Amino acid sequence: MLLAGALALAAGGAQAGTIELIFTSTTGDGVAGSGTIEALPGDMLTLEYILNVGAADSPVYLYQMSVQWTGASLVSEPVNNIPADWFQIPLDPLPSGPNIWSSGLGGSDLFGNPITPGSSHVLGASTVEVAATGTISLVLIAANSDDILTELGGGSVADEYTFLPGTILVPEPGTAMLLAIGLVGICLRRCRAP
């Protein structure tokens, strides 16, 4: 199985790039353009999954992605944005579950056109509907120039890509608002008292 092989070979080639999730648009009042957004239940958020290959990293010749989320529901399946001149190839599915989307397809470079060190690539995008405060994270399997498969993410491999999840914050009622409601309740109770 591809994932087992990835874990077994994970010791090869430390990398220092990042995988970040950026909210690019919202139907609510939240300010898009970063990895953290304040939103209300029912808001629709569009986000991109971005691979930033560090300048000292190995070129990326293969990848497959899996998206996991809490506090939101997936409205559209992530679009797997395979680079130009790459092929879609079938790979072992990544873990699946009620809040996990996994692709059984990956992108593979067969023409010597990898994602190069010091560059970025938008791996995909999707839309989610907010339910509560939560996070959206990405698990990625990538291959470097030595074709050593390395699982990136989940904290299972040290000295690999740093994962920056998308964070959805649903604001709670303010303290002043709760105090005002309490005072109104006390006043109403006193008015009813004989």
C-alpha positions as CSV (number, residue, x, y, z in Angstrom):
1,M,0.0,0.0,0.0
2,L,1.3,3.4,-0.9
3,L,0.7,5.0,2.5
4,A,2.5,2.2,4.3
5,G,5.4,2.6,1.9
6,A,5.4,6.3,2.5
7,L,5.7,5.9,6.3
8,A,8.4,3.3,5.9
9,L,10.5,5.6,3.8
10,A,9.7,8.8,5.7
11,A,13.2,9.2,7.0
12,G,14.6,10.4,3.7
13,G,15.1,14.0,2.8
14,A,14.1,16.8,5.3
15,Q,12.1,19.6,3.8
16,A,11.1,23.0,5.1
17,G,8.2,24.1,2.9
18,T,4.7,24.9,4.0
19,I,1.2,23.8,3.1
20,E,-1.2,26.6,3.9
21,L,-5.0,27.0,3.5
22,I,-6.1,30.5,2.5
23,F,-9.7,31.6,2.6
24,T,-10.2,33.5,-0.7
25,S,-13.9,34.5,-0.4
26,T,-16.9,34.5,2.0
27,T,-20.6,35.2,1.8
28,G,-20.3,36.7,5.3
29,D,-18.5,39.7,6.7
30,G,-15.3,37.9,7.4
31,V,-12.1,39.3,5.8
32,A,-10.7,36.8,3.4
33,G,-7.1,36.5,2.4
34,S,-5.6,34.7,5.3
35,G,-5.6,31.3,7.0
36,T,-8.0,32.4,9.8
37,I,-11.5,33.8,9.2
38,E,-14.3,34.9,11.5
39,A,-17.6,33.6,10.2
40,L,-21.2,32.9,11.3
41,P,-23.1,29.6,10.9
42,G,-24.4,29.3,7.4
43,D,-21.6,31.4,5.8
44,M,-20.0,29.9,2.7
45,L,-16.3,30.0,2.5
46,T,-14.0,29.3,-0.5
47,L,-10.5,28.3,0.3
48,E,-7.3,27.3,-1.6
49,Y,-4.7,24.7,-0.7
50,I,-1.3,26.1,-1.4
51,L,2.0,24.1,-1.6
52,N,5.0,26.4,-0.9
53,V,8.2,24.5,-1.8
54,G,11.1,25.8,0.3
55,A,14.2,27.0,-1.5
56,A,16.2,24.2,0.0
57,D,13.6,21.5,-0.6
58,S,13.6,18.8,-3.2
59,P,11.5,19.3,-6.3
60,V,8.0,17.7,-6.0
61,Y,7.2,15.1,-8.7
62,L,4.1,13.6,-7.3
63,Y,1.3,14.5,-4.9
64,Q,-2.0,13.3,-3.6
65,M,-4.2,15.1,-1.2
66,S,-6.8,14.5,1.5
67,V,-8.9,17.2,3.2
68,Q,-10.2,17.0,6.8
69,W,-12.5,19.4,8.5
70,T,-14.4,20.2,11.7
71,G,-17.0,22.9,12.3
72,A,-18.0,23.0,8.7
73,S,-19.5,20.9,6.0
74,L,-18.0,20.4,2.5
75,V,-20.2,22.0,-0.2
76,S,-18.0,21.1,-3.1
77,E,-15.4,18.5,-3.4
78,P,-11.9,19.9,-3.6
79,V,-10.7,20.5,-7.2
80,N,-7.4,18.7,-7.7
81,N,-5.4,21.4,-9.6
82,I,-2.7,19.2,-11.2
83,P,0.1,21.3,-12.9
84,A,0.2,21.6,-16.7
85,D,2.1,18.7,-18.4
86,W,1.4,16.4,-15.4
87,F,-0.7,13.2,-15.6
88,Q,-3.5,12.1,-13.3
89,I,-2.6,8.7,-11.9
90,P,-4.6,6.3,-9.7
91,L,-3.1,5.9,-6.2
92,D,-4.2,4.1,-3.0
93,P,-6.9,6.1,-1.4
94,L,-6.0,8.1,1.7
95,P,-7.9,7.6,4.9
96,S,-11.6,8.4,4.7
97,G,-14.4,9.1,7.1
98,P,-17.4,11.3,7.7
99,N,-15.3,14.5,7.7
100,I,-12.6,13.5,5.4
101,W,-12.4,13.8,1.6
102,S,-9.6,11.8,-0.1
103,S,-8.6,11.7,-3.7
104,G,-7.8,8.3,-5.3
105,L,-6.0,10.3,-8.0
106,G,-2.7,12.0,-7.8
107,G,-0.6,14.2,-10.1
108,S,2.6,12.9,-11.5
109,D,5.3,14.7,-13.5
110,L,6.6,12.5,-16.4
111,F,8.2,15.3,-18.5
112,G,10.8,16.8,-16.0
113,N,8.5,19.7,-15.0
114,P,8.3,19.4,-11.2
115,I,7.1,21.9,-8.7
116,T,10.5,23.5,-8.2
117,P,12.2,24.7,-5.0
118,G,11.3,28.2,-4.1
119,S,8.0,28.1,-5.9
120,S,4.3,27.8,-4.9
121,H,1.5,25.8,-6.5
122,V,-2.3,25.9,-5.7
123,L,-3.1,22.2,-5.1
124,G,-6.8,22.7,-5.2
125,A,-9.8,24.7,-3.9
126,S,-13.2,24.0,-2.3
127,T,-16.2,25.6,-0.7
128,V,-17.4,24.9,2.8
129,E,-20.5,25.9,4.8
130,V,-19.7,27.1,8.4
131,A,-21.4,25.3,11.3
132,A,-19.2,26.1,14.3
133,T,-15.7,27.1,15.2
134,G,-13.4,24.5,13.6
135,T,-10.4,23.8,11.4
136,I,-9.8,22.5,7.9
137,S,-6.5,20.7,7.3
138,L,-4.8,19.0,4.4
139,V,-2.8,15.7,4.4
140,L,-0.5,15.4,1.4
141,I,1.7,12.6,0.1
142,A,4.6,14.0,-2.0
143,A,7.6,12.5,-3.8
144,N,10.9,14.3,-4.0
145,S,13.5,14.1,-6.7
146,D,14.8,10.8,-5.3
147,D,11.3,9.3,-5.6
148,I,11.2,8.7,-1.9
149,L,7.6,8.9,-0.9
150,T,7.1,10.9,2.3
151,E,3.8,11.4,4.1
152,L,3.5,15.1,5.0
153,G,1.2,16.2,7.7
154,G,-0.5,14.9,10.8
155,G,2.7,15.4,12.8
156,S,3.8,11.9,11.8
157,V,7.0,13.0,10.1
158,A,9.5,15.4,11.8
159,D,11.3,18.0,9.8
160,E,8.9,18.0,6.9
161,Y,6.5,20.6,5.6
162,T,4.8,22.8,8.2
163,F,1.1,22.6,7.9
164,L,-0.9,25.8,8.4
165,P,-4.6,24.8,8.7
166,G,-7.5,27.0,7.9
167,T,-9.2,28.2,11.1
168,I,-12.8,29.2,11.3
169,L,-13.8,31.3,14.3
170,V,-17.5,31.7,15.2
171,P,-17.7,34.6,17.7
172,E,-19.5,33.9,20.9
173,P,-21.9,36.5,22.4
174,G,-20.0,39.3,24.2
175,T,-19.9,39.6,27.9
176,A,-21.8,43.0,27.8
177,M,-24.6,41.4,25.9
178,L,-24.9,38.5,28.4
179,L,-24.9,41.0,31.3
180,A,-27.7,43.1,29.6
181,I,-29.8,40.0,29.1
182,G,-29.3,39.1,32.8
183,L,-30.3,42.6,33.9
184,V,-33.5,42.5,31.8
185,G,-34.4,39.2,33.3
186,I,-34.0,40.5,36.8
187,C,-36.1,43.6,36.0
188,L,-38.9,41.4,34.5
189,R,-38.9,39.2,37.5
190,R,-39.2,42.1,39.9
191,C,-42.0,43.6,37.9
192,R,-43.9,40.4,38.2
193,A,-43.4,40.0,41.9
194,P,-46.4,41.0,44.1
